Amino acid sequence: MFQTIFLDLDDTLLDFGAAERVAISKTFQEIGMDPTPALLRRYSEINQSQWEAFERGEITRETILTRRFALLFAELGTMHDPAATEELYRGYLGVGHYFVPGAEDLLAYLAPKYDLYLASNGVAATQYSRLESADIGHYFKEIFISETTGHHKPEREYFDYCFARIDNFDPQRALMIGDSLTGDILGGKNAGIKTCWFNPKHKPRRPDIIPDYEVDNLPALRTFL
């Protein structure tokens, strides 16, 4: 049925939450802040809200990177430099990797059977560094990172960019797999391809964004792939 599979990176193949916790903890320690669970949780909440605003087209990627720290420091009443903190954090985030359970086996299983493409909204330098660390770049025929495409998920233009660079692309035989309803699933639907929502945390469904498939673990993809 399917020939072309687009895979998201963060929290689909690589555990971004784990990488974020390690990187932000080291960053806060370096600038003299105690990385308590409450502080890490609040940073993550602010960061998530900014990426969701980006997906809606309300702010740019560049704005996110410093604004998340500016908002956090303003809330805490501290005088740390958001730009300098972002630079520290970016360095730590690009080092090392943490796999989502089953990701390595899934890629090895899918690669001989399908044309795999990576579709990520992340920061290019960081994503390439993490891909190199994880040694999974070779599974993909091409890597599409929104920063280098000029568009981002869920925009139709992002997918049009990807489709135009795939020989003999057939949207009827394409599938987008990812953890974000508002990025991966809405994006795939906007582009007219099938979608699979990876939902390991059993987040509530949305009546306005309905995936064609849903799994809560990566090995479950083998039931239809």
DRENDO-1510 file (C-alpha; in Angstrom, 1 decimal, always signed):
<recs>
REC; n; res; u; v; w
REC; 1; MET; +0.0; +0.0; +0.0 .
REC; 2; PHE; +2.6; +2.5; +1.1 .
REC; 3; GLN; +5.8; +3.4; -0.7 .
REC; 4; THR; +7.0; +6.7; +0.9 .
REC; 5; ILE; +7.1; +7.2; +4.7 .
REC; 6; PHE; +7.8; +10.5; +6.4 .
REC; 7; LEU; +9.0; +10.2; +10.0 .
REC; 8; ASP; +9.2; +13.0; +12.6 .
REC; 9; LEU; +12.3; +13.0; +14.7 .
REC; 10; ASP; +11.7; +14.5; +18.2 .
REC; 11; ASP; +9.6; +12.3; +20.4 .
REC; 12; THR; +8.9; +9.9; +17.6 .
REC; 13; LEU; +12.4; +8.5; +17.0 .
REC; 14; LEU; +14.6; +10.4; +19.5 .
REC; 15; ASP; +13.4; +11.1; +23.0 .
REC; 16; PHE; +13.5; +14.9; +23.0 .
REC; 17; GLY; +12.2; +15.1; +26.5 .
REC; 18; ALA; +15.1; +13.2; +27.9 .
REC; 19; ALA; +17.6; +15.3; +25.8 .
REC; 20; GLU; +15.9; +18.5; +26.9 .
REC; 21; ARG; +16.1; +17.6; +30.6 .
REC; 22; VAL; +19.8; +16.9; +30.5 .
REC; 23; ALA; +20.7; +19.9; +28.4 .
REC; 24; ILE; +18.5; +22.4; +30.3 .
REC; 25; SER; +19.8; +21.1; +33.6 .
REC; 26; LYS; +23.4; +21.6; +32.6 .
REC; 27; THR; +22.5; +25.0; +31.2 .
REC; 28; PHE; +20.8; +26.2; +34.4 .
REC; 29; GLN; +23.6; +24.9; +36.5 .
REC; 30; GLU; +26.2; +26.8; +34.4 .
REC; 31; ILE; +24.4; +30.1; +34.9 .
REC; 32; GLY; +23.9; +29.5; +38.6 .
REC; 33; MET; +20.3; +28.3; +38.8 .
REC; 34; ASP; +19.2; +25.2; +40.6 .
REC; 35; PRO; +17.5; +22.8; +38.1 .
REC; 36; THR; +14.7; +21.7; +40.3 .
REC; 37; PRO; +11.9; +19.5; +38.9 .
REC; 38; ALA; +9.6; +22.5; +39.1 .
REC; 39; LEU; +11.9; +24.7; +37.1 .
REC; 40; LEU; +12.5; +22.1; +34.4 .
REC; 41; ARG; +8.8; +21.5; +34.2 .
REC; 42; ARG; +8.0; +25.2; +33.8 .
REC; 43; TYR; +10.7; +25.7; +31.1 .
REC; 44; SER; +9.3; +22.8; +29.2 .
REC; 45; GLU; +5.8; +24.2; +29.4 .
REC; 46; ILE; +6.9; +27.6; +28.1 .
REC; 47; ASN; +9.0; +26.0; +25.4 .
REC; 48; GLN; +6.1; +23.8; +24.2 .
REC; 49; SER; +3.8; +26.8; +24.1 .
REC; 50; GLN; +6.2; +28.7; +21.9 .
REC; 51; TRP; +6.6; +25.8; +19.4 .
REC; 52; GLU; +2.8; +25.6; +19.2 .
REC; 53; ALA; +2.7; +29.3; +18.4 .
REC; 54; PHE; +5.3; +28.7; +15.7 .
REC; 55; GLU; +3.2; +25.9; +14.2 .
REC; 56; ARG; +0.3; +28.3; +14.0 .
REC; 57; GLY; +2.5; +30.8; +12.2 .
REC; 58; GLU; +2.3; +33.4; +15.0 .
REC; 59; ILE; +6.1; +33.7; +15.7 .
REC; 60; THR; +9.3; +32.7; +13.9 .
REC; 61; ARG; +11.7; +29.9; +14.8 .
REC; 62; GLU; +14.4; +32.5; +15.7 .
REC; 63; THR; +12.0; +34.2; +18.1 .
REC; 64; ILE; +11.3; +31.0; +20.0 .
REC; 65; LEU; +15.0; +30.4; +20.8 .
REC; 66; THR; +15.5; +33.4; +23.0 .
REC; 67; ARG; +11.9; +34.2; +23.9 .
REC; 68; ARG; +11.3; +31.0; +25.9 .
REC; 69; PHE; +14.2; +32.0; +28.2 .
REC; 70; ALA; +13.1; +35.6; +28.3 .
REC; 71; LEU; +9.6; +34.6; +29.4 .
REC; 72; LEU; +11.0; +32.2; +32.0 .
REC; 73; PHE; +13.5; +34.7; +33.4 .
REC; 74; ALA; +10.8; +37.5; +33.5 .
REC; 75; GLU; +8.5; +35.1; +35.4 .
REC; 76; LEU; +11.2; +34.3; +37.9 .
REC; 77; GLY; +12.4; +37.9; +38.2 .
REC; 78; THR; +16.0; +37.0; +37.3 .
REC; 79; MET; +18.5; +39.0; +35.2 .
REC; 80; HIS; +20.1; +36.3; +33.1 .
REC; 81; ASP; +20.8; +36.9; +29.4 .
REC; 82; PRO; +18.3; +34.9; +27.3 .
REC; 83; ALA; +20.6; +35.0; +24.2 .
REC; 84; ALA; +23.6; +33.7; +26.1 .
REC; 85; THR; +21.5; +31.1; +27.8 .
REC; 86; GLU; +20.2; +29.9; +24.5 .
REC; 87; GLU; +23.7; +29.5; +23.1 .
REC; 88; LEU; +24.7; +27.4; +26.1 .
REC; 89; TYR; +21.6; +25.3; +25.8 .
REC; 90; ARG; +21.9; +24.7; +22.1 .
REC; 91; GLY; +25.4; +23.4; +22.6 .
REC; 92; TYR; +24.3; +20.9; +25.2 .
REC; 93; LEU; +21.2; +19.8; +23.3 .
REC; 94; GLY; +23.3; +18.9; +20.3 .
REC; 95; VAL; +25.4; +16.4; +22.2 .
REC; 96; GLY; +24.3; +12.8; +22.6 .
REC; 97; HIS; +20.9; +11.2; +21.9 .
REC; 98; TYR; +18.2; +9.1; +23.6 .
REC; 99; PHE; +16.1; +6.7; +21.5 .
REC; 100; VAL; +12.4; +6.3; +21.9 .
REC; 101; PRO; +11.9; +2.6; +22.7 .
REC; 102; GLY; +11.8; +0.5; +19.5 .
REC; 103; ALA; +13.1; +3.3; +17.2 .
REC; 104; GLU; +16.3; +1.5; +16.1 .
REC; 105; ASP; +14.5; -1.7; +15.4 .
REC; 106; LEU; +11.7; +0.1; +13.5 .
REC; 107; LEU; +14.1; +1.9; +11.2 .
REC; 108; ALA; +16.0; -1.3; +10.5 .
REC; 109; TYR; +12.7; -3.0; +9.7 .
REC; 110; LEU; +11.2; -0.2; +7.5 .
REC; 111; ALA; +14.3; +0.8; +5.5 .
REC; 112; PRO; +14.5; -2.2; +3.2 .
REC; 113; LYS; +10.7; -2.0; +2.5 .
REC; 114; TYR; +10.0; +1.7; +2.1 .
REC; 115; ASP; +11.5; +5.0; +1.0 .
REC; 116; LEU; +12.1; +6.8; +4.3 .
REC; 117; TYR; +12.3; +10.6; +4.7 .
REC; 118; LEU; +12.9; +12.6; +7.9 .
REC; 119; ALA; +10.5; +15.5; +8.4 .
REC; 120; SER; +11.4; +17.8; +11.3 .
REC; 121; ASN; +10.6; +21.2; +12.5 .
REC; 122; GLY; +13.7; +21.5; +14.7 .
REC; 123; VAL; +16.8; +23.7; +14.4 .
REC; 124; ALA; +18.9; +22.3; +11.6 .
REC; 125; ALA; +22.3; +22.4; +13.3 .
REC; 126; THR; +21.0; +20.6; +16.4 .
REC; 127; GLN; +19.0; +18.0; +14.4 .
REC; 128; TYR; +22.0; +17.1; +12.2 .
REC; 129; SER; +24.2; +16.8; +15.3 .
REC; 130; ARG; +21.7; +14.5; +17.0 .
REC; 131; LEU; +21.3; +12.4; +13.9 .
REC; 132; GLU; +25.0; +12.0; +13.6 .
REC; 133; SER; +25.3; +11.0; +17.3 .
REC; 134; ALA; +22.4; +8.5; +16.9 .
REC; 135; ASP; +23.9; +7.2; +13.6 .
REC; 136; ILE; +20.5; +6.9; +11.9 .
REC; 137; GLY; +20.8; +9.4; +9.1 .
REC; 138; HIS; +21.7; +6.6; +6.6 .
REC; 139; TYR; +18.2; +5.2; +6.9 .
REC; 140; PHE; +16.7; +8.2; +5.1 .
REC; 141; LYS; +16.8; +9.0; +1.4 .
REC; 142; GLU; +16.6; +12.7; +2.3 .
REC; 143; ILE; +16.3; +14.8; +5.4 .
REC; 144; PHE; +13.8; +17.7; +5.4 .
REC; 145; ILE; +14.3; +20.1; +8.2 .
REC; 146; SER; +12.0; +23.1; +8.1 .
REC; 147; GLU; +14.7; +25.7; +8.8 .
REC; 148; THR; +16.3; +24.8; +5.5 .
REC; 149; THR; +13.1; +24.4; +3.5 .
REC; 150; GLY; +11.7; +27.8; +4.2 .
REC; 151; HIS; +8.5; +26.3; +5.5 .
REC; 152; HIS; +7.4; +24.2; +8.4 .
REC; 153; LYS; +4.9; +21.6; +9.4 .
REC; 154; PRO; +1.8; +21.8; +9.3 .
REC; 155; GLU; +2.1; +24.2; +6.3 .
REC; 156; ARG; +1.2; +22.7; +2.9 .
REC; 157; GLU; +4.2; +24.5; +1.4 .
REC; 158; TYR; +6.6; +22.4; +3.6 .
REC; 159; PHE; +5.2; +19.2; +2.2 .
REC; 160; ASP; +5.1; +20.5; -1.3 .
REC; 161; TYR; +8.8; +21.2; -1.0 .
REC; 162; CYS; +9.4; +17.6; +0.1 .
REC; 163; PHE; +7.2; +16.1; -2.5 .
REC; 164; ALA; +8.9; +18.0; -5.3 .
REC; 165; ARG; +12.2; +16.5; -4.4 .
REC; 166; ILE; +11.0; +12.9; -4.4 .
REC; 167; ASP; +11.1; +11.0; -7.8 .
REC; 168; ASN; +7.9; +9.5; -8.9 .
REC; 169; PHE; +6.1; +10.6; -5.7 .
REC; 170; ASP; +2.6; +9.3; -5.3 .
REC; 171; PRO; +0.6; +11.0; -2.5 .
REC; 172; GLN; -1.8; +8.0; -2.4 .
REC; 173; ARG; +1.1; +5.8; -1.3 .
REC; 174; ALA; +2.6; +8.2; +1.3 .
REC; 175; LEU; +2.3; +8.2; +5.1 .
REC; 176; MET; +3.4; +10.8; +7.7 .
REC; 177; ILE; +4.2; +9.4; +11.2 .
REC; 178; GLY; +4.7; +11.7; +14.1 .
REC; 179; ASP; +3.8; +12.6; +17.7 .
REC; 180; SER; +2.3; +16.0; +17.1 .
REC; 181; LEU; -1.3; +16.4; +16.2 .
REC; 182; THR; -0.9; +20.1; +15.3 .
REC; 183; GLY; +2.3; +19.6; +13.3 .
REC; 184; ASP; +2.7; +16.1; +11.9 .
REC; 185; ILE; -0.9; +15.0; +11.6 .
REC; 186; LEU; -2.5; +18.3; +10.6 .
REC; 187; GLY; +0.4; +18.8; +8.2 .
REC; 188; GLY; -0.1; +15.4; +6.6 .
REC; 189; LYS; -3.8; +16.0; +6.2 .
REC; 190; ASN; -3.2; +19.5; +4.7 .
REC; 191; ALA; -0.9; +17.8; +2.2 .
REC; 192; GLY; -3.4; +15.1; +1.3 .
REC; 193; ILE; -1.4; +12.1; +2.6 .
REC; 194; LYS; -2.3; +9.4; +5.2 .
REC; 195; THR; -1.2; +10.0; +8.7 .
REC; 196; CYS; -0.3; +8.0; +11.8 .
REC; 197; TRP; -0.3; +9.6; +15.2 .
REC; 198; PHE; +2.3; +8.2; +17.6 .
REC; 199; ASN; +0.7; +8.8; +21.0 .
REC; 200; PRO; +2.6; +6.9; +23.7 .
REC; 201; LYS; +1.2; +9.3; +26.5 .
REC; 202; HIS; -2.4; +8.7; +25.4 .
REC; 203; LYS; -3.1; +12.4; +24.9 .
REC; 204; PRO; -6.7; +13.2; +24.3 .
REC; 205; ARG; -7.9; +13.1; +20.7 .
REC; 206; ARG; -9.1; +16.2; +18.9 .
REC; 207; PRO; -12.3; +16.1; +16.8 .
REC; 208; ASP; -10.9; +18.5; +14.3 .
REC; 209; ILE; -7.6; +16.6; +13.7 .
REC; 210; ILE; -8.3; +12.9; +13.1 .
REC; 211; PRO; -5.3; +10.7; +12.1 .
REC; 212; ASP; -5.8; +7.7; +9.8 .
REC; 213; TYR; -3.9; +5.5; +12.3 .
REC; 214; GLU; -2.9; +5.7; +15.9 .
REC; 215; VAL; -0.3; +3.7; +17.9 .
REC; 216; ASP; +1.0; +4.1; +21.4 .
REC; 217; ASN; +4.3; +2.2; +20.7 .
REC; 218; LEU; +6.6; +2.0; +17.7 .
REC; 219; PRO; +6.5; -1.8; +17.3 .
REC; 220; ALA; +2.7; -1.5; +16.8 .
REC; 221; LEU; +3.4; +0.1; +13.4 .
REC; 222; ARG; +4.3; -3.4; +12.1 .
REC; 223; THR; +0.6; -4.3; +12.3 .
REC; 224; PHE; +0.0; -2.4; +9.1 .
REC; 225; LEU; +3.5; -1.7; +7.7 .
</recs>
